[in-house]
């Protein structure tokens, strides 16, 4: 197909650097007219940066862009749109209080001979256009009156109606109901028939193999594969995304059944049938005292959402959480903390560390109510807690009064661990605890997790690093599209079994 058709959009050796870190490193990527081209990769692979380069949000530091064979430069997103490149983001970026029709033709409204917006004409045009996207009704209603899925369809209709030749869809089905997904896929089929190219960014394997013609895989800012998707098995695709050798996986991935050393213990945490629209579908997790349970899966599989649901920060419409035999009120962070559940978030800068406070203040922040009496905080109690955990976790700081922002990433992570450990939790939820820290600090954190588990703490561990999960977890629960597809125990926890479960969902269940 490539030998006959000229690429409608092409990226040639594009590089992009932020603060000395290469987000894109010599990436080549091309899209043909009328094809659905999947763009995949894990967190940090470079997908978002590539999309921003294609749409004029970022300008490349090296390489070039070509549209229909001609070199182009996009200084702004408007210039990219004028060149025929439209984007639909995961979060709908339209105006909720403006009418549905007004959003479709925002900035391109038909005018009367007096220069005023011709609303009757605009509404008629929008109503005709939106029929093909499953939106039927009064287009004069505010966009915000529609559900999220319908709003996504309006965004798609707008993107295509600007004479787009390429439509980039970033996780377009993440908030859609099954019926709406079918409508979207039908629309994509129609776009393909009209010669419009679709760049489809998604982590959902079933969708990719259903609609994509070709796939490009990015990893750590580099291109690792481009080719026909039909010629690539699911396990090969997952292997490319995660950087694992599929040959080694097939040689060493055979299941050998081993014993679960924690099997005889009563569960400490029982989370049953956790459900949240578009996020979780009947997820069940148990953790026993002293057990490290790993959550495996690709980005968007529901790993972090499961931890957040147990910690009370994700609203649920179904399911129960029981800790040490007592039911925990779902959807309440204070209730989860009082019960003995603590969570270390994956984004320590946004959700954890307070840079302009000291090491001392960051450690005792969550425990202040417990360290106070009649509203007064005991400095002696603070000092004792801080000294205990700085020694135990080997936090390297000039003093407890040093600003936490001055510490290394690994020591900041230890400060956050200290904060939650001083709450004396029964279960600790760790979401990417070693992300962004150096090798030495990573080994220290991993050793600490083992030490905590040996003392009877239950640990739920989330990591994108396969080795960290396989080496650190007693049992692995594999998630895909918000549902549990496999549970691996003991000697079943091998790289081959994990990747097979992620790709096919048929190992150990």
N, C-alpha and C positions, 0 to 999 in steps of 0.2 A: 504493500500500500504506500510506503514511504517513497518508493522509487517513482511513483506516478504523481502523487499529490505534493504540492509545495506546502511547507509548514505555514500555518496561519500565525503562529507565535513561536519564537525560538530564543532560547537563552544560550549564549556561547561563552563558556569559561568565566562565569560570573563569580566574583568574590565580594564579600562584605565583612568588615571587621568592626567590632565595638570594643573600645578600651583594650586593644591588644589581643582580643579573642576573636578568632575567625568563626563567624556564624555561617558563612558560605565560603567554600574553598574550591574554586574552579569548576562550578556546577554547570553542566550542559543539560538542556531540557528542551524538548520541542513538542508542539501540539499540532495535529493535523485537522483540517476542516472535517466536521461531522463525526469526530471521534470523542469517546469518553475516556479521558486519561486520568487514572488514579495516581495521586501523589501521597505516598505513605512514609511513615517513619515515626520513631518514638519521640518522647519529649527531648527537646534540644537538638533534634535532627537537622533543623534548618527550614522546615516547611513554612512556618509563619514568616520568616525573613524573606524567603523566596517569593511568597505571595505579595509581600509589601514592596519588593523590588519590581515585580511585574505590574503592580498597580500604582507606582509612583510615590508611595509613602517613603521609601528609601531609595537612594541612588547607589548603584554598585560602585565599589572602589576599583574593580577591574572587570574586564570582559565587556560584553555588549548584549543588547536586546534587538531582535529583528521582528518586524511585523510584515508578513507576506513578502519576505525577502529583503525589505529595506531596513537599514539600521535606524533605530528610534531612541530618543531620550525622553523620559517622563519626569518632569520636575515636580509635578503635582498629580494627585489622583484624577483630577478633571482631564488632564492631558491623556492619561491612560484610557479613560472612558471615551474620550473623543476618538481615540484610535480603535475603539471597538472592544475594549476589555472591561467587563463588568464583574463585580464581586458581590456574593451573598455571604455575609458573615454568620457565625454561629449565633451571635446575639443580634436580633433585629435592630438595625440602626435607622429606623424611620421615626415619624412624629406621631405619638399615640393620640394626641388631641386633634390632629388634622384629619379630614375625611379620608376614607379609603381611596377614593378617586384622586383627591388632592395629593396623596402620597405617591401614587403611581406616576403622576406627571409633574412632580415637584421640580420646579425650575424650568419646565418645558411646557407650561400651560398654554393652550390655544387662547388667542386674544380676539376681542371684538375690534371693529374698525376704530373704536375710541381708545384702544390700548388696555381695556379692562379684561380680566379673565372671563372667558366664555364658559361659564359653569355648566349650562345645559349640554354644550358640545363635549366638554371635558368628561362629564358624568356618563354620557352615552358611550364615548370612546372607552372609558375605563370598564364599564359594565360588559361591553362586548369582549374586551381583552381578557377580563377576569373569568369569564365563563370557561375558558379553556384551562383554567387552573383550579377549577372546582369551587370558585367563590361566586355564589349566586345570592343576590339580595340587594338591598339598598346601599349603593356605593357612597351615599352621602353620610353614612354613619361614621363616627370617629373610628380610626384604625384600632384604638385601644379596646373597642367593644368586641373585637374578634379574639379568638383563642390564639395562643402562640403559634400553633401550626398554620392557621390561616394567615396570620401576619407574615409568616415565612414565605407563603405562596405569593402574597402581595409583593414582597421584596423581590421574589424571583420574576414576577411579571414585570416589575419596574426595570430590573436589570436587563431583561431581554428586549424590552420595548425601546431601549436607547440605541437600537441598531447594533447590538452586540454581535461580534464574531466569535468571541471567547467569553464564556461565563465560568468564573471560578466559584466553586461552592465549598465553603469551609464547614465541615461537619453539619450538613444541612438537615439531617434527620434526627439530630440529638434530642430535639424537643417535640418530635412529631408522633402522633398516634399511628398505629399500623395502617389504618385507612388512608391517612394523609401521606404516609410513606409511599403507598401504592400510587397515589395521585402524582406525587413528585417524580417517581420513577417513570410513569407514563409521560409526563411532561419532558423529561430528559430524553426519552425515546423520540419524541416529536422534534426536539431541538436537533438531535442527531440527524433526523430525516431532512431537516432544513439546512444542513451543512454547518450548523453552529457547533463549535467545539466546546466541550465541558471538561474543566479540570476539577476532579472530584477528590476532595480531601476527606477521608473517613477512616475510622479504625474498625468498622464493622465488615468483617470478612464476607458474610453472606451477600451484602449489598455489592461489595466490590466485584465479586465473581459473577454476580448477576448482570451488571451493567457495563463494566469497564472493558475497553478494548486493549489498552496498554497500561503499564504501570511503571512508575519511576519511584525508586526507593532511595531515600536520603538517610545518612547516618553520620552524626558528628559533623554536619556541615558539608559532607562530601557525597557525591553521586556514587552509589554502589551497584545500581542495576537499572536498566531501562529495557523494556521488551514487552512482547505479547503476554498478557496475563494468563491466557488459556494454556500457555506452555509452562506455567509455573505452578507447582502444587502448593497447597496452603502451608505445609510445614516448611517448604523452601522459602516462601515469602516471609514467614515469621522469622526464620533463620537469618535471612538477609537483613531484616529490620533490627534484630537483636545482635547481629554480628557473631553468630555461632556457625560452625562448620557442619553442614547437614550430613556430610559423610561420617563425621565423628559421632554425631547424634544417633545415626542409624546403627552404628557399630556398638555404641555403648548404652543405648537407650532401652534395652530390653527390661521388662518388669521382673523384679525378683522380690518376692513378698517377704517383708521383714516384720518383726513385732513392734508394736507401739508401746514404748516403755511407760507411757502415762495412762494406758488404757484402763487400768484398774481403779483409777482415782475418780472421785466425784467431780463433775464439771464445776469450775469456779464461775465461769461466764457462759450463759446460754442465750444466744440471740437467735430467735426463731422467726423465719418467714418475713424478714424485713423487706418492706415494699415502699417505694417512693416513685411517683410518676416520672418516667423517662430516665430514671437513675438506677433503681434496684427492683428486682422482681423475685420475691420469695427467697432472699438470701438467708441461710442459716449458718451460724458459726458457733463452735464451742471451744473454750480454752480451759484447760485443767491447771491446778496449781503446779508451778515449776515448768510449765510447757511453753515453748515458743512455737506459735502457729503462724505460718507465713501465708500472705495473700499474694498470689501470682496472677498475672494477666497483663495484657497490653494497656497502653494509655487509654483511658476512657472505659475500661472494662468494669468499673465499679469498685475498685480497691479502696480508694480514698473515701468514696461515698459510704462504704460499709463501715469504715472506722468512724466517720463523722456521725453516722446514724447511731452507733453504739455510744459515742461521746455526747450525744444529745444536740448536736449542731445542725443535723439534717432532719427536716420534718418528715414524718412517716405517715402513711395512710393505712398501714397494717404491720403486724408483727409484735413480738414481745421481747423484752430484755430482762433477764434474771441474773443477779449477781449474788453469789453465796446464798442462794435459796430465797432471796427477796426480789420482788419485781421492782424494776427501776422505771420511773415515769419517762416515757419516750419524748423526745423533742425538747428536753430541758438539760442544758449544760450544768446548772447548779445541782440538779437532782443526781446526775451522773457522777459529779465530783463528790457529793456527799456519800454516795454509795461506795465509792472507792475506785472510780474509773478516771484515769488521767490520759491525756492525748498530747503527743508531740507532733505538731503539724509539719508538713513537708516544706512550708515556706516560713523559715524562722524570722526573716526580715519583716514580712507583712503580718504574720500571726503570732509572733513570739517575742523576739528580742526588742527591747526598748533602748535604743542606742544612746540616748542622753541621760540614762540612769546608770548607776554603778552596778558592779557585779553583785554586791550585797542586795541592792534594791530589786534587781531582776530575780535573784534566787527566792527571796521571801515574799515576792508579790502575791502569789496565790495563797500563801499560808498566813497572811497578816491577820485575818479574823481569828485564827487559832492561837496566834502569838500575842493577842491583845486581851486586856481585861478592863472592863468598864470604858471601852473606847480608847484606852491608852496602850500603845505598843511597847512591849518590854524590849529594850535594846539588848539586855543580857541574853534573852531567849533568841533574839535575832543572831547575835554573835555566835552562840552555840551552834545553831542550825547551819549558818554559813560556814563556820570553821569545819564542822563535821563533813559537809558535802564537798567543800573545796579540797579537803584532804582525800576523801574517799574517791572522788572522780578525778583527782590529780589535775585540777584546774590551774593553769599557769597564768598568774596575774601578779602585778607588783604588790597589790593589796586588795582587800575586798572593796575598797573605795575607788578603784580604777574604773573608768568608764568602760562598759561592756563593748562598746563600738570599737575600742582600741585593741581588743583581743583577736586572735586568729579565728577563722571559721570553725575549726574543731573545738576550740575552747568556748566559743559562743554556744555551740551545740551542747557541750557539757553543762554550761550554765542553765540552759533550758531543761535538760534532764534533771539537774539538781532541783529546779523549781518544782517539778512535778513529783519527784521522789520525796521531797520534804512534806508532801501532802499524805504520805504513807498509803499509796494506792494498793489495791488488791490486783488490779489489772492495768497494764501500761500499753497503750496503743502507740506504736512508733511508725510514722509515715515518712519514708525515705530518711532515716536517721543519719545516714552517712553521705548524703548528697552534698557536693560542693566542699568537702573537706579533704585534706591531704591523706596520703596512704597511711602514715604513722597514726594520725588521729583516728582514721577509720578503723584501724586494728584495735585501738584502745576502746572505742565505742562498742565494737563487736564483742570484745572481751567482757566489757561491762554488762552487756545484755545477757551473756551466758552466766555471769556472776549473779545478777539479779534473779534470773530464773532458778538458779541453784538454791536460792534462799526462799523459794516458794512463790515468787511473783509470777502471775500469768502474763504472757507477752504476746501481743498480736503485731507481727512485723510485716510492713509493706516495703518492698524494694523493687526498683527496676533492674537491679543487677542480679542476674541469675545465680552467680556463684554465691552471693551473699545469702540468698534464700536457701539454696541447697545445703550450704555449709552450716547455716545458722538455725534452721527450722527443724523441729521434730516432726511436724506434719504440715502439708501444704494444701491450701484450698485454692483452686484455680477458677477464676471468674472470666466470663466473656459476656459482653453486652448486658451487664447488670445482673447476671445470674450465675449460680455455681454450676460449673460443668464437670468438675472433677475434684476428688479428694485423694491425696497421696500420702502414705504413711511409711515411716521407716525407710527400708531399702527401695521402696517404690519411688522415693523422692530422687529421681535422676533427671538430668537435663533433657534427655530424649522424651521421657514421659511428660514432663512439664510442657515442652514445646508441642508435642502431639495433642495434649489437652487444649492448649491455647488455640491451635490451628483447627482441630477436629472436634474437640469437646467430648472425647469418648474414652478417656483413660481413667481407671480407678473408680468409676461410678457404676 
